[in-house]
């Protein structure tokens, strides 16, 4: 097989590919036209962030089997276009976990002991021994925001220094937190209040954009903030001011809202803010691990084996996949809806198959259901790694089957629970490639799972639906479809609205202010605009 490498990667993985008998062609200096020619007979591409893998490039590579991203981010790869062409897209999300965790620990020490400040003053000829007063870790409290793989590694390392550990992660189970020796708190404010050091390890989403603001930083009084996660999580001006005003003792930042960082960024001028240029993952071992990980996945794809970090469509036997294929998407969508309705952390997931599909091998459907459940929680979740993420997070996963069914030929049910509350969403496939969500919390609906949905539970009284429609009109939100059912006359009803655009927080607040409306949840699917 022919492997084309378009961006610089470590030689360790390339050597492994050659040892496996594959040809490796370097095209790291090629311009766009040269690259399109170079991939004409490529069976695999290895790229980093410098190469845009779009439809044009994919069409120029008709023999392509897999695109390997030597790193985590896949923003430069058109995954949908690759999937349409049967091309696997794989990344290396685990290869830099240890490197990033160690950098976060290093920055914690540097901030607490003012190591860079002492270094610079001594270099300038000033003996600052009496001026620099550091902080010890022993007996202090570490707050971890986001207890995924990197957060857990940081907690283990600093926990060995006899620090108390608290964490805010709304998607981690209490059982998993106990296993890690971490106190799980219910809100991020409590995490900041309890901690002397806070380290961030959460992805950047609409909810986490600049979520560490002036008010939250004030809860970390006399503490330290460490960010090796994502730029844009922290209000940089607010952080600089908090350190300069001595609300915080210090901070250390490896990632920035804009990169390369603007010379006028306020963090650069703050004396007790340590900055590094997004180098947390830049170690020799991490580079080798990334290269080897991608090479191994390419070899697996060539050998028709499981690609462990594939980020697009799951695979299955040709004889089975046509039957279960519609339910891969339905299960994923049901999982997304269920998790967004549940909110908060998750303890368990149960996927139930009823009807003819119960006789099939449904591993990829179960994986897709978990992918849907975890999609709002961790962007790296996919049909390949979803079960591993469930295990890491302490989420109990149950799969059950039954031939007994009413009303439908097949039915997939996804049930999620936080231990106290349970949400159930059921989906099926109608004739003519028509997926539908047919029950939510036991209410019969026939909702089209696409774009933006608004799920409203309200008292069954005259005028409620008209009121909701009028509010939508006032905010210029068009209703594309509506599906309604009630538990009993005069009881509660549930309505699913398909919307052409996302409802604003002001619209939702107005709806929730009406006494007749019990619950309102905006569901976002397929990145609908």
N, C-alpha and C positions, 0 to 999 in steps of 0.2 A: 504494500500500500504506500501511497505517496502522501507525506505530511508536509504541509507548507507552514512555516513559522514567519509571522508577519511583524512581530514585536520581539524585542530582546528578552530572552528567558534564560535561566540557568542551564548549563550544559548537562547537568545530571539527568534530567528528564529526556533530553535529546539522545543521550547515550543509551538510555534504556530502550527507546524506540528503535534505534539502530540495532541493538542487541537482539531485539525481537524480530529482526529481519525487514524492517520497514525503511523506506527511503525518506530522508529528511532534507528539505530544501529551504534555505534561508532566503527570505525576501524582506528583510528588515529595512532595507534602504529603498525599496521600490516605491515609485509614485503610484497614483491611482490607476493609471492606464496599465502600467507594468504589473500591478497587483492583479488586475482583472485577467491578464494573460497568464500570470503565474498559477492561478487557481484552476485553470481550465481542466486539468487532470488530477486535481487534489482530492484525496479521500478524507483528509482531516485538515483543519486549520488550528493553529495555536496562536491566540491573540492576547493582547493586554488591552489597556484602554485606548491605545493609539490607533487602533484599526476599527473602522465602522463596518460592521457586518450587516448590510441591508439587503433588500431584495435584488438590487443590481449585482452585488457581489455573489449572492447565493445563486442567482441565475447563471452567472459566469462559471459556476462550479457544479456542473450537473452530476458529477460522481461523488459529491460530498456526503459523508456519513455522519461526521461529528465536528462541532466547533468547540474547542477547549479554551475556556477563559482562564488564563493563568492569574488568578486572583478571585475576588468575590463579586464585584459589581458587574452587571451585565447590561447596563444602560446603553452601551454601544452596540448591542446585538439585537436584531429584530427577531425575538424568540418566536412570535406568532408566524412570521414568514418562514422561519426554519422548520417549525412544526408542520406547517402546510406542505413542506417539501420532504418531510420525513427525515429531517436532519436533527440529530441529538445536539442539545446545547448543555454543556457541563461546565461547572466552575470548581473552585477549590476553597470552600468556605472554612475548612478546619485547619488549613496549613499554617496560618499565622496566629492562631489562638494563643499559643504560649508566648510568642514574641510580643503580641499586643499586651497581654497580661503583665509580662515582665516590665514593659515600658511604663505601664500605669503604676506599678510598684516603684520603679525607679523615680518617676516624677513625684510620687508621694514623698519619698525620702528627700528628694532634692528640695521640694517646697518646705517640708517640715524643718529641715536642717539648714536651709538657706545656702546650699552648697554652691550654686552658680554665683550668688552675690559675694561669698567669701573668695571664690576663685578670682572673680574679676577685680575685686579690691586689692587682693594680694598681687595680681599681675600689674596693677597700676602703682604698686609700691607702698600700699597702705596696709599696715598690720591691724586688722579689724577684730582681733580676738575679743576685745571687751564690748564690741558693738553688736555682735551677732549672737542672738539668743534663739536657740531652736526648740522644737517640741519633740517629745518622745512618743512612741506608739504604745508602749506597755500601759495597759489599763485604760486606754482610750477606746472610743467606739467608731467603727467603720460602717458607714452607710453605703450600700450598693444599690444603685438604681438600675434595674435590669439584671436579673440573675440567670442569664444564659451561660453559654460555654465560657466566654471571657470573664464575665462577672464572677462565675464560680471559681475560676482559677485565681483571680485576684483575691477573693475572699479566703481561699485556702492558704495562700501565701502570707497575707497580712494577719490572718487569724492565728498563724503559728507564732506571732509576736505577742500573743496573749491579749489581743484586741477583742472586744465584744463586737459581734456582728449583727447588724440589722439590715433589712433589705425591703425595698418597695418593688414589687413585681406582681401586678394584678393577675398575671396568668400562670403563676407558679403555685403548685398545691402546698398546703400546710405540711403534708407528709414529706414532700421532697425538701422543704425548708428545714424540717427537723433532722432529716438525714444529713444535711449540710451543716448543722449546728448554727443555723441562722434564725434570728427572730424576724418573722414576716409581719410587717406593719400594713395597716389598711390604706394609708394615704401617703403621698410623697411628702407632705408637710411634716408629718410625724417622723419620717425618716431623716429629714434635715434637722429637725429639732433634737433628736436623740444623738446625732452623729457629731464627732469631732472632725472626721474626714468623710467626704462624700465622693465616690467615684462613679462616673456615668458609663453605662454599657447598654444603651438602648438604641434602636434604629431611629432614624429621622422620619417622622410621619407628620400628617397634618396635626395630630394631637400633641406631638413632641416638639414642634417647631417653636424655638425660643421659649420653651416651657419653664426653663430655669430663669426666672425674671427677678426683678428687684425685691419683690415681696418674699419669694422663696429663698433668695440668698440671705435675707434678714433672719430667717429661721436657723441659719448655720452660723450664728454669731460666734466669733473667735475660732472659727474652723477653717478648713481647707477644702477647696473644690478641685477635683482632678477630672479632666475630660480627654480621653483617648478614643472616644466612640465616633461621633459624627459632628461636623461643623453645623452650626445652626440650631443646636440644642439649647445653647446658652445665649442670653442677651449679653453681647460682648461689652457694650457700654456700661450696662448695669454691673457686670462683674468687675470691670476696671475700677469703677467708682466705689464698689463695696470694699475692694482691697485698699484703694488709696485712702478711703475714709476710715480704715481700720475696723470695719465691721467684720471682715474676714482677716485672718492672719496672713493668708496667701492663697495662691492658686497655681495650677499647672495645666497647660493647654497644648495639645498636639494637633488639633483639628480646628478649622476656622470656617466661618460662614462663606467666605469667598477665598478661593485658593488659586494661584499663589496669593498670599495675604497682602492686603493693601498696606503700604508703608504708614498710612495714617490710622491704622487700626488702633483703638485705644489700649488694647492689651499689650502692645509693644512698648508703650511708654510707662506702664505701671510697674513700679520698682519690684514689688513682691509677687509679680505674675511671671512664672517661668514658661517660656514658649519654645516649642520645637516644630520643625516644618513637616508635619504629617509623616513621621518616620517610625511610628510604633511597630509596623510590620516589617521594617527594613532591617532584617538580619540575614546573615549568610545562610543559616539553617532554614529560615522561613522561605527564602528564595528557592533553595534546593527542594524543600518540601512541596512548594507550589508546583514547581516544574515536574517533580516525580509524580505527584498526584494527578496532574493532567495527562502525563504520559500513560500512567496505568489505566486511566479511564478511556483513553483512545484505544489502547490495546484491547480492553474489554469490549468496546464497541465493535472493533474489527473481528473479535472472536464470538460475537453474538452473546456476550455475557452481560450481566447487570452493570449498568453505568451508575456508580454509587451516588454521584452528585449531579445527576441529570436534573435540569430545571424545567424541562418542558414535558410533553405528553408521556404517560407511562406506556410500557410495552406489554404485549401479551401474545399468546400463540395465535397464528392466523385463523385457526378454526374456531377459537373462542371469542376473539376480540370483536368481530362484527355484531355478535349478540349482545355483549355487555357494553359496547362502546357508548351508546346514548346515556347509560347510567353512570359513566365516569364523570361526565359534566354535571348531571343531575345531582349526584352525591356531593360533589364539590360545592355546588351552589347551595344545597340544603345545609351543608356544614357552615358556610359563610353566613347564611341567614340566621341559623340557630345561635351561632356564637355572638353575632351582633345583637340579637334579642336578649341573650343571657347577660352579656357584659361581665366585667370583673374577672376573677380567676376561674379556673376550670379544674374539676376533680376527675371527671369521667366522661367518656364518649361511648355510646352504644350505637352500632349500625345494624339494622335489621333488614333482611331481604325476604320479601314475600312473593309467592307466585312462581312462575317458570324460572326466573333468574336465580332462585334458591338452589337450582340444580347445577348451576355453573360455578366455575372457579372465579371468585370475585375479589381476589387479593388486590388487584389494581384499583377496583372501585372503592374498597375500604381505604386504601392509601389516599385516593383522591378525596374521599370524605374528610379524612384527617387533614389533608392539605387545605380544604375549605375551612375547617374549624380553626386551623392555626394561621390562616392567611391574614386576619386582622391583628394577629398577635406578633408574628415574627416573619419578616419578609423572606427569609431563606427557606421557609418550609416548602417542600414540594412532594410529589407523589412518591419519590424514592426515599427521602429522609424523614417523612412525617412520623413513621412509627418510632424511629430513633429519638426524635424530638419528644414524642409522648413519653418514652421511657425516661429520658433525661429530666423531664419536667414532673415526673411522678403522676402522669395522667393515666388512669386505668382505661383500657380500650377493650370493648367486648363486641364480638361479631356473632350474630345469630341468624338462623334461616328457618323459614316455614313455608310449606306449600299452600297452607290455608290462606285464602285472601278473598275479599269481597270487592266488587265494583271495578277492579282493575286486573289486567293480566300480570303486571309486575308492580311492585312498590318498594321503594327504598326509603327507610326511615332513619334519620339522624337525631339522636337524643344527646344533649349535653347537660351536664349538671355541675354546680359548684358545691354540692354537698347539701345545700339547703333548698335550692331552687332548680327546677328542671325545665328545659325547653325542648319541644319536639317539633320537627319539621319533616314532612313527607313529600316525596316527589315521584313522578312517573313520566312515561313517554306516551303521548297520544300518537295517533296515526299521522303519517306525513311529517315525520321529524319535528314534532311539536312538544318540547319539554314543558312540564307544568309542575308547579308546587300546588299540591292538592289538599294538604291539611297543615295548619299551623296551630299548635296547642289544642288539637282536637277539633278545631273549627274547619269545616269543609270550605275550601276555596279552589279556584282554578287560576292561580296567578301566573303570569308570564315572568319567568326569572331573568330579568334583564335590566341593566342600567340602574336607575334610582327607584326604590320602592319605599313607600311609607306604610307602616303597619300600625293601625290604630285600633285600640280596644276601648269601647265606650258603652255607656248605658243605652239600651235599645229604646230610644224615645224618638218621637217624630221631630224632624227638623235637624237632627245632628249631622247627617250626611250633607244636607244642604248648607249648613253652617260651615262645615269643613271645606266644601267646594267654594264657598264665597271667600273664605280666608285665602285659599289657594289663588283665587282670581285677583284678590287685592295685592298679593305679592308676585303676580305675573308668573305663576308656576302652573303649567298646563298638565292636566290629568289625561294620560294616554289610555288608561284602563282602570277599572274598579271591580273588585271581587269581594262580596260581602256575605257573612253568615252570622247567625246568632244562636246562642245556646238555648234560649226559650223566649217567648214573647214577654217583653218587659224586663228581661234579664240583661245579660251583656252580649254585645256583638263585636265581631272582629272584621275589619275591612282592610284589604290590601289595595293600595293605590300605586299604579305605575305612573311615574312622573317623567316629564321631558327634561327636567333639570333638578338639581339638588335643592331641597328646601333650606332656607336660612335658619339660623338659630332664633332669630326674631319671630319668624313664622311658627316654628315649633313651640316657642315659649307662649305665644298667643293661644295656640291650640290647647296646650297643657293648662292654661289658666282657666279654661272652661270646666265647670264642675261635672259636666256630663261625660267628659273624656277621662278615662281611667289611665291610659298609657299610650304613648306615641313614640315610635322608634323609626328613625331613618336608616334604611338599609342601602348600602352602596355595593353594586355588583359590576364586574367587568370594567371598572374605571369609567363608568358612564358619566357623560358630560351633560 
